[in-house]
Amino acid sequence: MTVSSVAAGTPVEVYADADQLGEALAREILDGLAATPSHRRYLLGCPGGRSLRSTYQALARLVPADADLSRLVIVMMDEYVLESANGPRRIDPRAHCSCAGFAEREIVGPINAAVPRGRGILPEHVWGPDPADPPVYDRRIEVAGGVDLFLAASGAGDGHVAFVGPGGDIFGRTSLLDLGEQTRRDNMATFPDFASLGDVPRLGVSVGLGTIIALSRAVAMVLVGGAKRASAARITAAADFDPAWPATFIHRCPQPRILLDAAAAGSVRPQPARLDAEG
């Protein structure tokens, strides 16, 4: 791993590949959970999709068999929403593109399979925003003491974070959002069972950029694979938040870091940390 900083002072970590990145981040999460006082829960902010897949797989592989994960809370970022006669509702969790379904299939299920029954992540500790009352999600996170580590990812084509697309408010909180066309196109790669753009829902409920900034202790922006190279270049070149590329919000986050594998890093190279970023 190599470490550098961008103009905004945000550290950049570059790993040989997605597996190495995922293993390092998984060990950090497990160490953070172990160091959390027994009376407190450890909240982990999680996106669905490709960028964190190697991290989730490493968590399931590296979690000690005697670990007690009952204090680990999975805070999912977003969910697709459908309109109904009774108002907006979450998409069926059994759907291939459901973020709740992703959490069960790719995070909770594999991790819980690695520990004894009764010591895994509790069903009530898998959280997601409710389209019927989006603001309650922020209040729930705040009452719980905030997210210990929020993992974030960037859309390849427009820099979206969760469902927050270009033009998103840096102070925005959890809300219902109309999904931009490029965000929907990006998500066809995230969920390849979409047959066409017309199959991708147009509405979602999502944490806001302000939710993550205000309610997290630390935030890691993770980009892996060559498809994320342009996004990585744009994020690391930014001196501050650029609303045209929402993932640049990382420069406003508490304890921000940018984690890249070599394929995403491309021409991003280590450079000396700015002295004014150290204080």
ChimeraX commands (.cxc) that place a marker at each C-alpha (Angstrom):
marker #1 position 0.00,0.00,0.00 radius 0.5
marker #1 position 1.14,3.55,-0.71 radius 0.5
marker #1 position -0.23,6.71,0.86 radius 0.5
marker #1 position -0.39,10.21,-0.57 radius 0.5
marker #1 position -2.58,13.27,-0.22 radius 0.5
marker #1 position -4.57,15.38,-2.66 radius 0.5
marker #1 position -4.74,19.14,-2.77 radius 0.5
marker #1 position -7.54,19.16,-0.22 radius 0.5
marker #1 position -5.35,17.23,2.23 radius 0.5
marker #1 position -7.40,14.04,2.04 radius 0.5
marker #1 position -5.14,10.96,2.36 radius 0.5
marker #1 position -5.10,8.53,-0.55 radius 0.5
marker #1 position -4.27,4.85,-0.07 radius 0.5
marker #1 position -3.42,2.76,-3.13 radius 0.5
marker #1 position -3.50,-1.04,-2.94 radius 0.5
marker #1 position -2.28,-3.63,-5.40 radius 0.5
marker #1 position -5.76,-4.97,-6.05 radius 0.5
marker #1 position -9.30,-5.08,-4.71 radius 0.5
marker #1 position -8.59,-8.12,-2.54 radius 0.5
marker #1 position -5.69,-6.45,-0.76 radius 0.5
marker #1 position -7.77,-3.32,-0.21 radius 0.5
marker #1 position -10.73,-5.33,1.05 radius 0.5
marker #1 position -8.63,-7.32,3.48 radius 0.5
marker #1 position -6.99,-4.20,4.95 radius 0.5
marker #1 position -10.33,-2.45,5.36 radius 0.5
marker #1 position -11.99,-5.55,6.83 radius 0.5
marker #1 position -9.24,-5.87,9.45 radius 0.5
marker #1 position -9.71,-2.22,10.34 radius 0.5
marker #1 position -13.45,-2.73,10.81 radius 0.5
marker #1 position -12.96,-5.80,12.97 radius 0.5
marker #1 position -10.36,-3.97,15.06 radius 0.5
marker #1 position -12.75,-1.04,15.45 radius 0.5
marker #1 position -15.54,-3.32,16.58 radius 0.5
marker #1 position -13.25,-5.08,19.07 radius 0.5
marker #1 position -12.11,-1.72,20.50 radius 0.5
marker #1 position -15.66,-0.43,20.96 radius 0.5
marker #1 position -16.81,-0.52,24.60 radius 0.5
marker #1 position -19.12,-3.44,25.33 radius 0.5
marker #1 position -22.00,-1.16,26.25 radius 0.5
marker #1 position -22.01,0.53,22.82 radius 0.5
marker #1 position -22.92,-0.57,19.31 radius 0.5
marker #1 position -20.54,-0.17,16.38 radius 0.5
marker #1 position -22.27,1.40,13.37 radius 0.5
marker #1 position -20.86,0.63,9.92 radius 0.5
marker #1 position -22.20,2.60,6.96 radius 0.5
marker #1 position -22.45,0.35,3.90 radius 0.5
marker #1 position -23.23,0.88,0.22 radius 0.5
marker #1 position -24.52,-1.87,-1.98 radius 0.5
marker #1 position -22.80,-2.62,-5.27 radius 0.5
marker #1 position -19.36,-3.51,-6.52 radius 0.5
marker #1 position -16.79,-1.30,-4.82 radius 0.5
marker #1 position -17.08,-2.77,-1.33 radius 0.5
marker #1 position -17.68,-6.36,-2.38 radius 0.5
marker #1 position -14.10,-7.44,-1.65 radius 0.5
marker #1 position -14.35,-5.82,1.79 radius 0.5
marker #1 position -17.55,-7.65,2.64 radius 0.5
marker #1 position -16.04,-10.93,1.44 radius 0.5
marker #1 position -12.94,-10.33,3.54 radius 0.5
marker #1 position -15.06,-9.60,6.61 radius 0.5
marker #1 position -16.71,-13.02,6.27 radius 0.5
marker #1 position -13.34,-14.66,5.74 radius 0.5
marker #1 position -11.45,-12.92,8.56 radius 0.5
marker #1 position -14.06,-12.64,11.32 radius 0.5
marker #1 position -12.90,-14.76,14.29 radius 0.5
marker #1 position -15.05,-17.81,14.87 radius 0.5
marker #1 position -15.61,-16.72,18.48 radius 0.5
marker #1 position -16.51,-13.13,17.60 radius 0.5
marker #1 position -19.71,-11.62,18.99 radius 0.5
marker #1 position -21.23,-9.47,16.27 radius 0.5
marker #1 position -24.41,-8.63,18.14 radius 0.5
marker #1 position -23.18,-5.03,18.58 radius 0.5
marker #1 position -22.43,-4.50,14.88 radius 0.5
marker #1 position -25.06,-2.40,13.08 radius 0.5
marker #1 position -25.14,-2.33,9.27 radius 0.5
marker #1 position -26.34,1.11,8.15 radius 0.5
marker #1 position -27.32,0.79,4.49 radius 0.5
marker #1 position -27.26,3.93,2.37 radius 0.5
marker #1 position -30.29,3.70,0.13 radius 0.5
marker #1 position -33.09,1.68,-1.43 radius 0.5
marker #1 position -35.09,1.68,-4.62 radius 0.5
marker #1 position -38.64,2.93,-4.22 radius 0.5
marker #1 position -41.86,2.26,-6.12 radius 0.5
marker #1 position -44.99,4.38,-6.10 radius 0.5
marker #1 position -48.14,2.69,-4.81 radius 0.5
marker #1 position -51.72,3.66,-4.00 radius 0.5
marker #1 position -50.62,4.09,-0.39 radius 0.5
marker #1 position -47.58,6.22,-1.24 radius 0.5
marker #1 position -43.94,5.34,-1.85 radius 0.5
marker #1 position -42.77,1.91,-0.72 radius 0.5
marker #1 position -39.49,0.03,-0.71 radius 0.5
marker #1 position -38.89,-2.38,-3.55 radius 0.5
marker #1 position -39.40,-6.03,-2.64 radius 0.5
marker #1 position -36.29,-7.17,-0.73 radius 0.5
marker #1 position -36.31,-10.35,-2.82 radius 0.5
marker #1 position -35.72,-8.30,-5.98 radius 0.5
marker #1 position -32.26,-8.65,-7.51 radius 0.5
marker #1 position -31.66,-4.90,-7.17 radius 0.5
marker #1 position -32.91,-4.47,-3.61 radius 0.5
marker #1 position -30.31,-2.91,-1.33 radius 0.5
marker #1 position -31.89,-4.71,1.62 radius 0.5
marker #1 position -31.55,-7.95,-0.32 radius 0.5
marker #1 position -27.94,-7.10,-1.13 radius 0.5
marker #1 position -27.25,-6.58,2.58 radius 0.5
marker #1 position -28.62,-10.02,3.40 radius 0.5
marker #1 position -26.99,-11.88,0.49 radius 0.5
marker #1 position -23.57,-10.25,0.44 radius 0.5
marker #1 position -22.95,-8.81,3.90 radius 0.5
marker #1 position -24.99,-10.32,6.71 radius 0.5
marker #1 position -25.53,-13.84,5.39 radius 0.5
marker #1 position -21.86,-14.68,4.66 radius 0.5
marker #1 position -20.59,-13.00,7.85 radius 0.5
marker #1 position -23.13,-14.73,10.08 radius 0.5
marker #1 position -22.33,-18.08,8.47 radius 0.5
marker #1 position -18.77,-17.69,9.76 radius 0.5
marker #1 position -19.69,-17.39,13.46 radius 0.5
marker #1 position -21.70,-19.63,15.80 radius 0.5
marker #1 position -25.46,-19.30,15.80 radius 0.5
marker #1 position -26.56,-16.53,18.13 radius 0.5
marker #1 position -23.33,-14.54,17.79 radius 0.5
marker #1 position -23.96,-12.96,14.40 radius 0.5
marker #1 position -25.39,-9.65,13.24 radius 0.5
marker #1 position -28.91,-9.30,14.61 radius 0.5
marker #1 position -31.82,-8.86,12.15 radius 0.5
marker #1 position -32.81,-5.63,13.90 radius 0.5
marker #1 position -29.27,-4.33,13.36 radius 0.5
marker #1 position -29.62,-4.12,9.60 radius 0.5
marker #1 position -30.94,-0.62,8.98 radius 0.5
marker #1 position -32.19,1.15,5.89 radius 0.5
marker #1 position -34.06,4.36,5.16 radius 0.5
marker #1 position -37.86,4.32,5.04 radius 0.5
marker #1 position -39.43,6.12,2.05 radius 0.5
marker #1 position -42.55,6.76,4.13 radius 0.5
marker #1 position -40.54,8.89,6.58 radius 0.5
marker #1 position -36.99,9.59,5.34 radius 0.5
marker #1 position -35.96,12.08,8.08 radius 0.5
marker #1 position -36.43,9.46,10.79 radius 0.5
marker #1 position -33.31,7.68,9.49 radius 0.5
marker #1 position -31.04,10.56,10.40 radius 0.5
marker #1 position -32.62,10.78,13.83 radius 0.5
marker #1 position -32.14,7.05,14.37 radius 0.5
marker #1 position -28.46,7.28,13.47 radius 0.5
marker #1 position -27.97,10.34,15.65 radius 0.5
marker #1 position -29.66,8.78,18.67 radius 0.5
marker #1 position -27.42,5.71,18.25 radius 0.5
marker #1 position -24.36,7.94,18.55 radius 0.5
marker #1 position -23.47,8.24,14.86 radius 0.5
marker #1 position -21.73,5.99,12.35 radius 0.5
marker #1 position -18.27,4.86,13.47 radius 0.5
marker #1 position -17.03,4.30,9.92 radius 0.5
marker #1 position -19.02,5.14,6.82 radius 0.5
marker #1 position -17.90,3.32,3.69 radius 0.5
marker #1 position -18.76,5.25,0.55 radius 0.5
marker #1 position -18.43,4.64,-3.17 radius 0.5
marker #1 position -18.66,6.73,-6.32 radius 0.5
marker #1 position -20.71,6.20,-9.43 radius 0.5
marker #1 position -18.50,5.68,-12.47 radius 0.5
marker #1 position -20.39,7.93,-14.85 radius 0.5
marker #1 position -21.55,10.83,-12.70 radius 0.5
marker #1 position -19.90,10.54,-9.29 radius 0.5
marker #1 position -23.15,9.79,-7.50 radius 0.5
marker #1 position -23.01,8.79,-3.82 radius 0.5
marker #1 position -25.82,6.47,-2.79 radius 0.5
marker #1 position -28.60,7.99,-4.94 radius 0.5
marker #1 position -27.34,11.57,-4.67 radius 0.5
marker #1 position -26.48,12.66,-8.20 radius 0.5
marker #1 position -24.84,15.75,-9.68 radius 0.5
marker #1 position -26.14,18.96,-8.16 radius 0.5
marker #1 position -26.76,17.25,-4.83 radius 0.5
marker #1 position -26.82,19.45,-1.75 radius 0.5
marker #1 position -23.72,19.11,0.44 radius 0.5
marker #1 position -26.02,19.68,3.43 radius 0.5
marker #1 position -28.76,17.32,2.20 radius 0.5
marker #1 position -30.23,14.75,4.55 radius 0.5
marker #1 position -32.05,11.44,3.97 radius 0.5
marker #1 position -34.84,11.99,1.45 radius 0.5
marker #1 position -36.74,10.67,-1.54 radius 0.5
marker #1 position -34.88,11.38,-4.77 radius 0.5
marker #1 position -35.59,11.19,-8.47 radius 0.5
marker #1 position -32.74,9.21,-10.00 radius 0.5
marker #1 position -30.80,10.77,-12.87 radius 0.5
marker #1 position -30.39,8.87,-16.11 radius 0.5
marker #1 position -26.62,8.42,-15.71 radius 0.5
marker #1 position -27.05,7.16,-12.15 radius 0.5
marker #1 position -29.55,4.64,-13.46 radius 0.5
marker #1 position -27.15,3.62,-16.24 radius 0.5
marker #1 position -24.35,3.14,-13.72 radius 0.5
marker #1 position -26.63,0.94,-11.66 radius 0.5
marker #1 position -27.21,-1.36,-14.61 radius 0.5
marker #1 position -23.60,-2.45,-14.10 radius 0.5
marker #1 position -24.12,-2.73,-10.35 radius 0.5
marker #1 position -27.17,-4.96,-10.85 radius 0.5
marker #1 position -26.57,-6.77,-14.18 radius 0.5
marker #1 position -29.96,-8.50,-14.12 radius 0.5
marker #1 position -31.51,-5.25,-15.34 radius 0.5
marker #1 position -32.43,-6.03,-18.95 radius 0.5
marker #1 position -32.66,-2.38,-20.01 radius 0.5
marker #1 position -32.58,1.15,-18.65 radius 0.5
marker #1 position -36.37,1.07,-18.55 radius 0.5
marker #1 position -36.19,-1.64,-15.87 radius 0.5
marker #1 position -34.23,0.57,-13.47 radius 0.5
marker #1 position -36.50,2.32,-10.95 radius 0.5
marker #1 position -36.66,6.09,-11.23 radius 0.5
marker #1 position -37.14,6.80,-7.53 radius 0.5
marker #1 position -35.06,6.03,-4.47 radius 0.5
marker #1 position -34.70,6.88,-0.80 radius 0.5
marker #1 position -31.16,7.79,0.15 radius 0.5
marker #1 position -28.98,9.21,2.85 radius 0.5
marker #1 position -27.80,12.70,1.98 radius 0.5
marker #1 position -24.25,13.93,1.72 radius 0.5
marker #1 position -24.99,15.97,4.81 radius 0.5
marker #1 position -26.18,12.85,6.62 radius 0.5
marker #1 position -22.79,11.22,6.15 radius 0.5
marker #1 position -20.78,14.34,6.96 radius 0.5
marker #1 position -22.71,15.26,10.08 radius 0.5
marker #1 position -23.34,11.81,11.52 radius 0.5
marker #1 position -20.05,9.94,10.94 radius 0.5
marker #1 position -16.81,9.76,12.89 radius 0.5
marker #1 position -14.79,8.72,9.83 radius 0.5
marker #1 position -15.51,8.20,6.12 radius 0.5
marker #1 position -13.64,6.08,3.57 radius 0.5
marker #1 position -14.29,6.57,-0.14 radius 0.5
marker #1 position -13.53,3.28,-1.91 radius 0.5
marker #1 position -13.03,2.88,-5.66 radius 0.5
marker #1 position -11.90,-0.35,-7.30 radius 0.5
marker #1 position -11.56,-1.44,-10.91 radius 0.5
marker #1 position -10.70,0.31,-14.13 radius 0.5
marker #1 position -14.28,1.52,-14.57 radius 0.5
marker #1 position -13.74,3.82,-11.59 radius 0.5
marker #1 position -10.46,5.31,-12.85 radius 0.5
marker #1 position -11.99,8.50,-14.22 radius 0.5
marker #1 position -13.92,9.03,-11.01 radius 0.5
marker #1 position -10.82,8.43,-8.89 radius 0.5
marker #1 position -8.89,10.97,-10.96 radius 0.5
marker #1 position -11.62,13.56,-10.59 radius 0.5
marker #1 position -11.98,13.06,-6.84 radius 0.5
marker #1 position -8.26,13.18,-6.12 radius 0.5
marker #1 position -7.78,16.23,-8.36 radius 0.5
marker #1 position -10.51,18.21,-6.58 radius 0.5
marker #1 position -9.48,20.78,-3.99 radius 0.5
marker #1 position -12.92,20.78,-2.36 radius 0.5
marker #1 position -16.49,19.66,-2.90 radius 0.5
marker #1 position -17.66,19.98,-6.50 radius 0.5
marker #1 position -21.45,19.58,-6.79 radius 0.5
marker #1 position -21.02,18.41,-10.37 radius 0.5
marker #1 position -19.28,15.29,-8.97 radius 0.5
marker #1 position -20.92,14.41,-5.63 radius 0.5
marker #1 position -18.21,11.95,-4.54 radius 0.5
marker #1 position -15.89,14.93,-4.00 radius 0.5
marker #1 position -17.88,15.44,-0.79 radius 0.5
marker #1 position -15.22,13.22,0.80 radius 0.5
marker #1 position -13.08,16.33,1.21 radius 0.5
marker #1 position -15.67,17.73,3.64 radius 0.5
marker #1 position -16.03,14.54,5.69 radius 0.5
marker #1 position -14.63,13.87,9.17 radius 0.5
marker #1 position -11.40,11.84,9.06 radius 0.5
marker #1 position -11.67,11.36,5.29 radius 0.5
marker #1 position -9.66,8.83,3.28 radius 0.5
marker #1 position -9.67,7.71,-0.35 radius 0.5
marker #1 position -8.90,4.03,-0.91 radius 0.5
marker #1 position -8.06,2.85,-4.44 radius 0.5
marker #1 position -6.86,-0.34,-6.01 radius 0.5
marker #1 position -4.21,-0.05,-8.71 radius 0.5
marker #1 position -6.76,-0.40,-11.51 radius 0.5
marker #1 position -8.80,2.55,-10.23 radius 0.5
marker #1 position -5.73,4.60,-9.29 radius 0.5
marker #1 position -4.40,4.77,-12.84 radius 0.5
marker #1 position -2.14,7.82,-12.92 radius 0.5
marker #1 position -2.79,8.75,-9.29 radius 0.5
marker #1 position 0.62,8.60,-7.65 radius 0.5
marker #1 position 1.92,9.18,-4.12 radius 0.5
marker #1 position 2.84,12.78,-3.36 radius 0.5
marker #1 position 3.99,14.50,-0.17 radius 0.5
marker #1 position 1.26,15.34,2.33 radius 0.5
marker #1 position 0.58,19.04,2.69 radius 0.5
marker #1 position 1.82,20.36,6.00 radius 0.5
marker #1 position -1.31,22.47,6.47 radius 0.5
marker #1 position -3.41,19.31,6.17 radius 0.5
marker #1 position -1.73,17.68,9.14 radius 0.5
marker #1 position -3.21,19.96,11.76 radius 0.5
marker link #1:1,2 radius 0.2
marker link #1:2,3 radius 0.2
marker link #1:3,4 radius 0.2
marker link #1:4,5 radius 0.2
marker link #1:5,6 radius 0.2
marker link #1:6,7 radius 0.2
marker link #1:7,8 radius 0.2
marker link #1:8,9 radius 0.2
marker link #1:9,10 radius 0.2
marker link #1:10,11 radius 0.2
marker link #1:11,12 radius 0.2
marker link #1:12,13 radius 0.2
marker link #1:13,14 radius 0.2
marker link #1:14,15 radius 0.2
marker link #1:15,16 radius 0.2
marker link #1:16,17 radius 0.2
marker link #1:17,18 radius 0.2
marker link #1:18,19 radius 0.2
marker link #1:19,20 radius 0.2
marker link #1:20,21 radius 0.2
marker link #1:21,22 radius 0.2
marker link #1:22,23 radius 0.2
marker link #1:23,24 radius 0.2
marker link #1:24,25 radius 0.2
marker link #1:25,26 radius 0.2
marker link #1:26,27 radius 0.2
marker link #1:27,28 radius 0.2
marker link #1:28,29 radius 0.2
marker link #1:29,30 radius 0.2
marker link #1:30,31 radius 0.2
marker link #1:31,32 radius 0.2
marker link #1:32,33 radius 0.2
marker link #1:33,34 radius 0.2
marker link #1:34,35 radius 0.2
marker link #1:35,36 radius 0.2
marker link #1:36,37 radius 0.2
marker link #1:37,38 radius 0.2
marker link #1:38,39 radius 0.2
marker link #1:39,40 radius 0.2
marker link #1:40,41 radius 0.2
marker link #1:41,42 radius 0.2
marker link #1:42,43 radius 0.2
marker link #1:43,44 radius 0.2
marker link #1:44,45 radius 0.2
marker link #1:45,46 radius 0.2
marker link #1:46,47 radius 0.2
marker link #1:47,48 radius 0.2
marker link #1:48,49 radius 0.2
marker link #1:49,50 radius 0.2
marker link #1:50,51 radius 0.2
marker link #1:51,52 radius 0.2
marker link #1:52,53 radius 0.2
marker link #1:53,54 radius 0.2
marker link #1:54,55 radius 0.2
marker link #1:55,56 radius 0.2
marker link #1:56,57 radius 0.2
marker link #1:57,58 radius 0.2
marker link #1:58,59 radius 0.2
marker link #1:59,60 radius 0.2
marker link #1:60,61 radius 0.2
marker link #1:61,62 radius 0.2
marker link #1:62,63 radius 0.2
marker link #1:63,64 radius 0.2
marker link #1:64,65 radius 0.2
marker link #1:65,66 radius 0.2
marker link #1:66,67 radius 0.2
marker link #1:67,68 radius 0.2
marker link #1:68,69 radius 0.2
marker link #1:69,70 radius 0.2
marker link #1:70,71 radius 0.2
marker link #1:71,72 radius 0.2
marker link #1:72,73 radius 0.2
marker link #1:73,74 radius 0.2
marker link #1:74,75 radius 0.2
marker link #1:75,76 radius 0.2
marker link #1:76,77 radius 0.2
marker link #1:77,78 radius 0.2
marker link #1:78,79 radius 0.2
marker link #1:79,80 radius 0.2
marker link #1:80,81 radius 0.2
marker link #1:81,82 radius 0.2
marker link #1:82,83 radius 0.2
marker link #1:83,84 radius 0.2
marker link #1:84,85 radius 0.2
marker link #1:85,86 radius 0.2
marker link #1:86,87 radius 0.2
marker link #1:87,88 radius 0.2
marker link #1:88,89 radius 0.2
marker link #1:89,90 radius 0.2
marker link #1:90,91 radius 0.2
marker link #1:91,92 radius 0.2
marker link #1:92,93 radius 0.2
marker link #1:93,94 radius 0.2
marker link #1:94,95 radius 0.2
marker link #1:95,96 radius 0.2
marker link #1:96,97 radius 0.2
marker link #1:97,98 radius 0.2
marker link #1:98,99 radius 0.2
marker link #1:99,100 radius 0.2
marker link #1:100,101 radius 0.2
marker link #1:101,102 radius 0.2
marker link #1:102,103 radius 0.2
marker link #1:103,104 radius 0.2
marker link #1:104,105 radius 0.2
marker link #1:105,106 radius 0.2
marker link #1:106,107 radius 0.2
marker link #1:107,108 radius 0.2
marker link #1:108,109 radius 0.2
marker link #1:109,110 radius 0.2
marker link #1:110,111 radius 0.2
marker link #1:111,112 radius 0.2
marker link #1:112,113 radius 0.2
marker link #1:113,114 radius 0.2
marker link #1:114,115 radius 0.2
marker link #1:115,116 radius 0.2
marker link #1:116,117 radius 0.2
marker link #1:117,118 radius 0.2
marker link #1:118,119 radius 0.2
marker link #1:119,120 radius 0.2
marker link #1:120,121 radius 0.2
marker link #1:121,122 radius 0.2
marker link #1:122,123 radius 0.2
marker link #1:123,124 radius 0.2
marker link #1:124,125 radius 0.2
marker link #1:125,126 radius 0.2
marker link #1:126,127 radius 0.2
marker link #1:127,128 radius 0.2
marker link #1:128,129 radius 0.2
marker link #1:129,130 radius 0.2
marker link #1:130,131 radius 0.2
marker link #1:131,132 radius 0.2
marker link #1:132,133 radius 0.2
marker link #1:133,134 radius 0.2
marker link #1:134,135 radius 0.2
marker link #1:135,136 radius 0.2
marker link #1:136,137 radius 0.2
marker link #1:137,138 radius 0.2
marker link #1:138,139 radius 0.2
marker link #1:139,140 radius 0.2
marker link #1:140,141 radius 0.2
marker link #1:141,142 radius 0.2
marker link #1:142,143 radius 0.2
marker link #1:143,144 radius 0.2
marker link #1:144,145 radius 0.2
marker link #1:145,146 radius 0.2
marker link #1:146,147 radius 0.2
marker link #1:147,148 radius 0.2
marker link #1:148,149 radius 0.2
marker link #1:149,150 radius 0.2
marker link #1:150,151 radius 0.2
marker link #1:151,152 radius 0.2
marker link #1:152,153 radius 0.2
marker link #1:153,154 radius 0.2
marker link #1:154,155 radius 0.2
marker link #1:155,156 radius 0.2
marker link #1:156,157 radius 0.2
marker link #1:157,158 radius 0.2
marker link #1:158,159 radius 0.2
marker link #1:159,160 radius 0.2
marker link #1:160,161 radius 0.2
marker link #1:161,162 radius 0.2
marker link #1:162,163 radius 0.2
marker link #1:163,164 radius 0.2
marker link #1:164,165 radius 0.2
marker link #1:165,166 radius 0.2
marker link #1:166,167 radius 0.2
marker link #1:167,168 radius 0.2
marker link #1:168,169 radius 0.2
marker link #1:169,170 radius 0.2
marker link #1:170,171 radius 0.2
marker link #1:171,172 radius 0.2
marker link #1:172,173 radius 0.2
marker link #1:173,174 radius 0.2
marker link #1:174,175 radius 0.2
marker link #1:175,176 radius 0.2
marker link #1:176,177 radius 0.2
marker link #1:177,178 radius 0.2
marker link #1:178,179 radius 0.2
marker link #1:179,180 radius 0.2
marker link #1:180,181 radius 0.2
marker link #1:181,182 radius 0.2
marker link #1:182,183 radius 0.2
marker link #1:183,184 radius 0.2
marker link #1:184,185 radius 0.2
marker link #1:185,186 radius 0.2
marker link #1:186,187 radius 0.2
marker link #1:187,188 radius 0.2
marker link #1:188,189 radius 0.2
marker link #1:189,190 radius 0.2
marker link #1:190,191 radius 0.2
marker link #1:191,192 radius 0.2
marker link #1:192,193 radius 0.2
marker link #1:193,194 radius 0.2
marker link #1:194,195 radius 0.2
marker link #1:195,196 radius 0.2
marker link #1:196,197 radius 0.2
marker link #1:197,198 radius 0.2
marker link #1:198,199 radius 0.2
marker link #1:199,200 radius 0.2
marker link #1:200,201 radius 0.2
marker link #1:201,202 radius 0.2
marker link #1:202,203 radius 0.2
marker link #1:203,204 radius 0.2
marker link #1:204,205 radius 0.2
marker link #1:205,206 radius 0.2
marker link #1:206,207 radius 0.2
marker link #1:207,208 radius 0.2
marker link #1:208,209 radius 0.2
marker link #1:209,210 radius 0.2
marker link #1:210,211 radius 0.2
marker link #1:211,212 radius 0.2
marker link #1:212,213 radius 0.2
marker link #1:213,214 radius 0.2
marker link #1:214,215 radius 0.2
marker link #1:215,216 radius 0.2
marker link #1:216,217 radius 0.2
marker link #1:217,218 radius 0.2
marker link #1:218,219 radius 0.2
marker link #1:219,220 radius 0.2
marker link #1:220,221 radius 0.2
marker link #1:221,222 radius 0.2
marker link #1:222,223 radius 0.2
marker link #1:223,224 radius 0.2
marker link #1:224,225 radius 0.2
marker link #1:225,226 radius 0.2
marker link #1:226,227 radius 0.2
marker link #1:227,228 radius 0.2
marker link #1:228,229 radius 0.2
marker link #1:229,230 radius 0.2
marker link #1:230,231 radius 0.2
marker link #1:231,232 radius 0.2
marker link #1:232,233 radius 0.2
marker link #1:233,234 radius 0.2
marker link #1:234,235 radius 0.2
marker link #1:235,236 radius 0.2
marker link #1:236,237 radius 0.2
marker link #1:237,238 radius 0.2
marker link #1:238,239 radius 0.2
marker link #1:239,240 radius 0.2
marker link #1:240,241 radius 0.2
marker link #1:241,242 radius 0.2
marker link #1:242,243 radius 0.2
marker link #1:243,244 radius 0.2
marker link #1:244,245 radius 0.2
marker link #1:245,246 radius 0.2
marker link #1:246,247 radius 0.2
marker link #1:247,248 radius 0.2
marker link #1:248,249 radius 0.2
marker link #1:249,250 radius 0.2
marker link #1:250,251 radius 0.2
marker link #1:251,252 radius 0.2
marker link #1:252,253 radius 0.2
marker link #1:253,254 radius 0.2
marker link #1:254,255 radius 0.2
marker link #1:255,256 radius 0.2
marker link #1:256,257 radius 0.2
marker link #1:257,258 radius 0.2
marker link #1:258,259 radius 0.2
marker link #1:259,260 radius 0.2
marker link #1:260,261 radius 0.2
marker link #1:261,262 radius 0.2
marker link #1:262,263 radius 0.2
marker link #1:263,264 radius 0.2
marker link #1:264,265 radius 0.2
marker link #1:265,266 radius 0.2
marker link #1:266,267 radius 0.2
marker link #1:267,268 radius 0.2
marker link #1:268,269 radius 0.2
marker link #1:269,270 radius 0.2
marker link #1:270,271 radius 0.2
marker link #1:271,272 radius 0.2
marker link #1:272,273 radius 0.2
marker link #1:273,274 radius 0.2
marker link #1:274,275 radius 0.2
marker link #1:275,276 radius 0.2
marker link #1:276,277 radius 0.2
marker link #1:277,278 radius 0.2
marker link #1:278,279 radius 0.2
view
